[in-house]
């Protein structure tokens, strides 16, 4: 690990941090300071169920960072989201990491931590394993939760909630302008 973190990776664009803990936080910070200039994506991945300690990022060293993925059962706090570099425009999450009641847990997290944050830089949240068209077709209680969350994120933070295909709720709804009922 020490060899990796001391290495020079000046053209590194994407990095996956898997199950990192506070014992590596200083090493990660030093790595980002020397190798973060061209990073465009960082994935925080974990199998743990306890809240992972997400490292504080040296924002001055990550000026090209546009995508941050939180692909773990543990999710960061509102404070961590607020401390992301201003260049981050896309947050990637997964809905089906949790075993039961998956969508309500994700919606609660988005409402509490993202809408409840003092400021987040991203404008898009990608739910990388979930589809608006599937949910709208099924019309379950989860659909209502996601619609409500998408509305709240858009209204309070100007954030679009996108599905695995990159579609927002608005783009997933079909216009009815060509409907025969409207013609007559």
C-alpha positions as a LaTeX table, in Angstrom:
\begin{tabular}{lrrr}
\hline
Residue & $x$ (\AA) & $y$ (\AA) & $z$ (\AA) \\
\hline
Unk1 & 0.00 & 0.00 & 0.00 \\
Unk2 & 2.79 & 2.41 & 0.86 \\
Unk3 & 4.42 & 1.80 & $-2.53$ \\
Unk4 & 1.14 & 2.51 & $-4.29$ \\
Unk5 & 0.43 & 5.71 & $-2.39$ \\
Unk6 & 3.97 & 7.01 & $-2.90$ \\
Unk7 & 3.90 & 6.25 & $-6.63$ \\
Unk8 & 3.51 & 8.91 & $-9.28$ \\
Unk9 & 0.38 & 8.51 & $-11.39$ \\
Unk10 & 0.14 & 11.86 & $-13.10$ \\
Unk11 & $-2.31$ & 10.66 & $-15.79$ \\
Unk12 & $-4.65$ & 8.74 & $-13.45$ \\
Unk13 & $-8.27$ & 9.64 & $-14.25$ \\
Unk14 & $-10.34$ & 7.16 & $-12.24$ \\
Unk15 & $-9.82$ & 5.59 & $-8.83$ \\
Unk16 & $-11.79$ & 3.06 & $-6.76$ \\
Unk17 & $-11.27$ & 3.20 & $-3.00$ \\
Unk18 & $-12.43$ & $-0.07$ & $-1.47$ \\
Unk19 & $-13.11$ & $-0.41$ & 2.29 \\
Unk20 & $-10.78$ & 2.38 & 3.32 \\
Unk21 & $-10.59$ & 3.35 & 6.94 \\
Unk22 & $-9.35$ & 6.22 & 9.04 \\
Unk23 & $-5.91$ & 4.60 & 9.37 \\
Unk24 & $-5.33$ & 5.36 & 5.67 \\
Unk25 & $-6.86$ & 8.83 & 5.61 \\
Unk26 & $-3.55$ & 10.73 & 5.78 \\
Unk27 & $-2.01$ & 8.45 & 3.15 \\
Unk28 & $-4.99$ & 9.04 & 0.86 \\
Unk29 & $-4.75$ & 12.78 & 1.37 \\
Unk30 & $-1.06$ & 12.71 & 0.38 \\
Unk31 & $-1.89$ & 10.53 & $-2.63$ \\
Unk32 & $-4.52$ & 13.00 & $-3.83$ \\
Unk33 & $-2.17$ & 15.93 & $-3.31$ \\
Unk34 & 0.43 & 14.40 & $-5.61$ \\
Unk35 & $-1.78$ & 12.45 & $-8.05$ \\
Unk36 & $-5.20$ & 14.09 & $-8.07$ \\
Unk37 & $-4.77$ & 16.72 & $-10.76$ \\
Unk38 & $-6.33$ & 14.64 & $-13.55$ \\
Unk39 & $-8.77$ & 12.50 & $-11.57$ \\
Unk40 & $-12.27$ & 12.82 & $-13.03$ \\
Unk41 & $-13.94$ & 10.03 & $-11.01$ \\
Unk42 & $-13.55$ & 8.51 & $-7.54$ \\
Unk43 & $-15.61$ & 5.51 & $-6.41$ \\
Unk44 & $-16.04$ & 4.86 & $-2.70$ \\
Unk45 & $-16.89$ & 1.16 & $-2.47$ \\
Unk46 & $-17.47$ & $-0.99$ & 0.58 \\
Unk47 & $-19.09$ & $-4.22$ & 1.71 \\
Unk48 & $-19.38$ & $-3.00$ & 5.29 \\
Unk49 & $-22.70$ & $-2.17$ & 6.87 \\
Unk50 & $-21.28$ & 0.34 & 9.36 \\
Unk51 & $-20.84$ & 3.90 & 8.15 \\
Unk52 & $-17.52$ & 3.94 & 6.35 \\
Unk53 & $-15.20$ & 6.76 & 7.19 \\
Unk54 & $-15.15$ & 8.74 & 3.96 \\
Unk55 & $-11.89$ & 10.60 & 3.70 \\
Unk56 & $-11.85$ & 14.35 & 3.48 \\
Unk57 & $-10.69$ & 15.26 & 0.02 \\
Unk58 & $-8.08$ & 17.96 & $-0.62$ \\
Unk59 & $-10.32$ & 19.96 & $-2.93$ \\
Unk60 & $-7.55$ & 22.15 & $-4.34$ \\
Unk61 & $-5.84$ & 19.05 & $-5.75$ \\
Unk62 & $-8.93$ & 17.65 & $-7.47$ \\
Unk63 & $-9.91$ & 20.40 & $-9.86$ \\
Unk64 & $-10.95$ & 17.98 & $-12.66$ \\
Unk65 & $-13.08$ & 15.73 & $-10.44$ \\
Unk66 & $-16.61$ & 15.62 & $-11.91$ \\
Unk67 & $-17.97$ & 12.20 & $-10.80$ \\
Unk68 & $-18.11$ & 10.75 & $-7.28$ \\
Unk69 & $-19.66$ & 7.33 & $-6.74$ \\
Unk70 & $-20.82$ & 6.05 & $-3.37$ \\
Unk71 & $-21.33$ & 2.38 & $-4.08$ \\
Unk72 & $-21.56$ & 0.94 & $-0.61$ \\
Unk73 & $-24.07$ & 0.06 & 2.09 \\
Unk74 & $-22.61$ & 2.83 & 4.22 \\
Unk75 & $-23.36$ & 6.33 & 2.99 \\
Unk76 & $-21.62$ & 9.60 & 3.80 \\
Unk77 & $-22.96$ & 12.48 & 5.84 \\
Unk78 & $-24.35$ & 15.81 & 4.65 \\
Unk79 & $-21.12$ & 17.44 & 5.83 \\
Unk80 & $-19.05$ & 15.14 & 3.60 \\
Unk81 & $-21.23$ & 15.91 & 0.58 \\
Unk82 & $-20.83$ & 19.63 & 1.27 \\
Unk83 & $-17.05$ & 19.30 & 1.36 \\
Unk84 & $-16.74$ & 17.85 & $-2.16$ \\
Unk85 & $-14.81$ & 19.93 & $-4.71$ \\
Unk86 & $-16.98$ & 22.45 & $-6.58$ \\
Unk87 & $-16.12$ & 20.70 & $-9.87$ \\
Unk88 & $-18.18$ & 17.60 & $-8.91$ \\
Unk89 & $-21.37$ & 17.59 & $-10.98$ \\
Unk90 & $-22.40$ & 13.93 & $-10.80$ \\
Unk91 & $-23.07$ & 11.74 & $-7.77$ \\
Unk92 & $-23.55$ & 8.03 & $-8.47$ \\
Unk93 & $-25.43$ & 5.82 & $-5.99$ \\
Unk94 & $-27.09$ & 2.42 & $-6.03$ \\
Unk95 & $-30.58$ & 1.66 & $-4.78$ \\
Unk96 & $-30.29$ & $-2.10$ & $-4.42$ \\
Unk97 & $-27.29$ & $-2.34$ & $-2.11$ \\
Unk98 & $-29.57$ & $-2.81$ & 0.89 \\
Unk99 & $-31.48$ & $-6.07$ & 1.22 \\
Unk100 & $-34.96$ & $-4.88$ & 2.15 \\
Unk101 & $-36.91$ & $-1.67$ & 1.79 \\
Unk102 & $-34.18$ & $-0.45$ & $-0.55$ \\
Unk103 & $-35.81$ & 2.52 & $-2.19$ \\
Unk104 & $-37.16$ & 4.00 & 1.05 \\
Unk105 & $-33.66$ & 3.84 & 2.57 \\
Unk106 & $-32.16$ & 5.58 & $-0.45$ \\
Unk107 & $-34.90$ & 8.23 & $-0.45$ \\
Unk108 & $-34.43$ & 8.83 & 3.29 \\
Unk109 & $-30.69$ & 9.26 & 2.72 \\
Unk110 & $-31.22$ & 11.69 & $-0.17$ \\
Unk111 & $-33.77$ & 13.67 & 1.85 \\
Unk112 & $-31.73$ & 13.77 & 5.07 \\
Unk113 & $-28.15$ & 14.01 & 3.84 \\
Unk114 & $-28.36$ & 15.63 & 0.40 \\
Unk115 & $-31.35$ & 17.96 & 0.83 \\
Unk116 & $-30.27$ & 18.52 & 4.44 \\
Unk117 & $-26.73$ & 19.54 & 3.52 \\
Unk118 & $-25.60$ & 23.15 & 3.68 \\
Unk119 & $-24.45$ & 22.96 & 0.07 \\
Unk120 & $-23.67$ & 20.30 & $-2.48$ \\
Unk121 & $-21.79$ & 20.91 & $-5.73$ \\
Unk122 & $-23.40$ & 18.21 & $-7.87$ \\
Unk123 & $-26.37$ & 18.79 & $-10.16$ \\
Unk124 & $-27.12$ & 15.18 & $-11.05$ \\
Unk125 & $-27.67$ & 12.08 & $-8.95$ \\
Unk126 & $-27.41$ & 8.89 & $-10.97$ \\
Unk127 & $-29.12$ & 5.82 & $-9.49$ \\
Unk128 & $-26.98$ & 3.35 & $-11.41$ \\
Unk129 & $-29.11$ & 0.24 & $-10.84$ \\
Unk130 & $-32.64$ & 1.61 & $-11.08$ \\
Unk131 & $-35.01$ & 2.60 & $-13.91$ \\
Unk132 & $-37.75$ & 5.24 & $-14.08$ \\
Unk133 & $-39.55$ & 3.32 & $-16.85$ \\
Unk134 & $-39.65$ & 0.10 & $-14.79$ \\
Unk135 & $-40.93$ & 1.94 & $-11.70$ \\
Unk136 & $-43.53$ & 3.96 & $-13.61$ \\
Unk137 & $-44.78$ & 0.78 & $-15.28$ \\
Unk138 & $-45.10$ & $-1.04$ & $-11.93$ \\
Unk139 & $-46.64$ & 1.93 & $-10.10$ \\
Unk140 & $-45.66$ & 0.69 & $-6.64$ \\
Unk141 & $-45.23$ & 2.63 & $-3.41$ \\
Unk142 & $-41.52$ & 2.93 & $-4.29$ \\
Unk143 & $-42.51$ & 4.91 & $-7.38$ \\
Unk144 & $-44.21$ & 7.53 & $-5.25$ \\
Unk145 & $-41.20$ & 7.75 & $-2.95$ \\
Unk146 & $-38.80$ & 8.29 & $-5.86$ \\
Unk147 & $-41.09$ & 10.81 & $-7.55$ \\
Unk148 & $-41.31$ & 12.74 & $-4.27$ \\
Unk149 & $-37.55$ & 12.63 & $-3.80$ \\
Unk150 & $-36.91$ & 13.74 & $-7.39$ \\
Unk151 & $-39.29$ & 16.67 & $-6.90$ \\
Unk152 & $-37.72$ & 17.66 & $-3.57$ \\
Unk153 & $-34.15$ & 17.43 & $-4.95$ \\
Unk154 & $-35.10$ & 19.52 & $-7.97$ \\
Unk155 & $-36.99$ & 22.17 & $-6.04$ \\
Unk156 & $-34.67$ & 22.56 & $-3.05$ \\
Unk157 & $-31.28$ & 21.92 & $-4.62$ \\
Unk158 & $-31.66$ & 22.10 & $-8.40$ \\
Unk159 & $-30.54$ & 18.47 & $-8.64$ \\
Unk160 & $-31.90$ & 16.05 & $-11.27$ \\
Unk161 & $-32.41$ & 12.44 & $-10.18$ \\
Unk162 & $-31.39$ & 10.23 & $-13.11$ \\
Unk163 & $-31.86$ & 6.51 & $-13.64$ \\
Unk164 & $-29.45$ & 3.91 & $-15.00$ \\
Unk165 & $-30.06$ & 5.17 & $-18.55$ \\
Unk166 & $-29.41$ & 8.80 & $-17.61$ \\
Unk167 & $-33.10$ & 9.75 & $-17.84$ \\
Unk168 & $-34.85$ & 12.10 & $-15.45$ \\
Unk169 & $-38.48$ & 11.68 & $-14.41$ \\
Unk170 & $-39.49$ & 14.37 & $-16.90$ \\
Unk171 & $-37.70$ & 12.66 & $-19.79$ \\
Unk172 & $-39.25$ & 9.31 & $-18.84$ \\
Unk173 & $-42.81$ & 10.57 & $-19.10$ \\
Unk174 & $-44.13$ & 10.44 & $-22.67$ \\
Unk175 & $-45.73$ & 13.61 & $-24.06$ \\
Unk176 & $-49.36$ & 13.20 & $-25.07$ \\
Unk177 & $-49.35$ & 15.75 & $-27.91$ \\
Unk178 & $-49.84$ & 13.04 & $-30.57$ \\
Unk179 & $-52.71$ & 11.37 & $-28.75$ \\
Unk180 & $-55.82$ & 10.75 & $-30.89$ \\
Unk181 & $-58.07$ & 11.97 & $-28.05$ \\
Unk182 & $-56.51$ & 15.42 & $-28.28$ \\
Unk183 & $-57.14$ & 15.67 & $-32.04$ \\
Unk184 & $-60.89$ & 15.45 & $-31.89$ \\
\hline
\end{tabular}
